[in-house]
């Protein structure tokens, strides 16, 4: 009966760091997902504005301000316009800064003719 004494404390000491790690990874994954959603909204809005006739330089400058760490590419085509954004999201641990995901979003919008 006395052999089980302290086993709950030991199990909690072993499991609690693992649960904290899983929780931190889930929070980081949600941050990556929210980053992707925000990038997609910004890219779609910018493509729509350029397709409607707004100055591309001004729209791209505003997009760069809203997505500061992203690489942006504007591709005008014959009938539409496409904007692509890429951003590397690394782990928030300095020792593992090179590990992460590249989030890519792109959007195209048909050019509207102004008559």
N, C-alpha and C positions, 0 to 999 in steps of 0.2 A: 504494500500500500504506500510506503514511503518512497518507492522508486519513481513514482510519477510526479513527485514534488518538483516544481520548477519547469516542467516540460512545456506548459503553456507559455511561460515567459520566453523560453528558448525558441519555440515555434514562432511567436510574435516577432522576436528579434530577427529571425531569418526571413520571414515573409513580408514584414513591413517595408524594408527597402525595395523589395521587388514590386510591391504595390505602388509605391511612390514613383518608381521608374516607369511603370506602365501608365500611370496617370500623367506623368510629364510628357511621355511620347504621344499620348492621345491629345493633350493640349497643343503640342507642336504640330501634329497632323491637322488639327482644326485651324491653326494659324496658316498653314500652307493652303488649305482649302479656301479660307477667307481671302487670302492673297490672290488666288486664282480667280475667284469671283469678282473681286474689285478690279483686277486687271482686265477681265473680260468686259465688264461694264464700261470702263474708261476707253478701251479700244473700240468698242462698238459705237459709243457716242461720238468719238473723234472721227471715225470713218463716215458716219452719217453727216456730221457737220461739213467735212471736206466735200462729200458728194453733193451737198446742197449749195456749195459755192463759197464757203468760208475760206479765207486765205490759209493755205496748207501750212505755211511757216508758223503762223500764230497758233493754229490748232496743235501742231506738233510740239511747239514750245510749252503750251499749257499741259499737254499730255506728259511731257518730260518732267514737268514740275509735280504732277500728281503721281507719277511712277518714277521716282528719282534714281533707283538702282537698276532700272530696266534698260535693255537694249531695244531700241525702236527702229523699225524699218517701214518706210512708206513706199508702196509700189503702185504707181498710177498705171492703169491699163486702158485699153480702148473704150470699154463700156462700163467699167467699174474701177473702184479703188480699193486697195487692200492695205491694212496696217497690221504688222506683226510685232508683238512684244515678248521678250524673254527676260526672265529674272531667276537667278540662282538663289535658292533659299537653303541656307545651311543650318546645321544643328546649332542650338544656342550655347553649346559647350565649346570654349576656346580650343581645347585640345583636339576636338573633332570638327574644326571649322571647314575642312574640305569635304565633309560628308553632307550630302543633302540632295535636293531635287532641283531640276530646272523646270520652272513653270513657264509654259508657252501658251499664249492666247493670240488669236488672229480674228480679224473681222473684215468683211468686204461689204461694200454698199454700191449699188448702181448709181452712176452719175446721172444727176437730174439736169435736164436741159432747161435753161432759162430763156424764155422767148418773150 
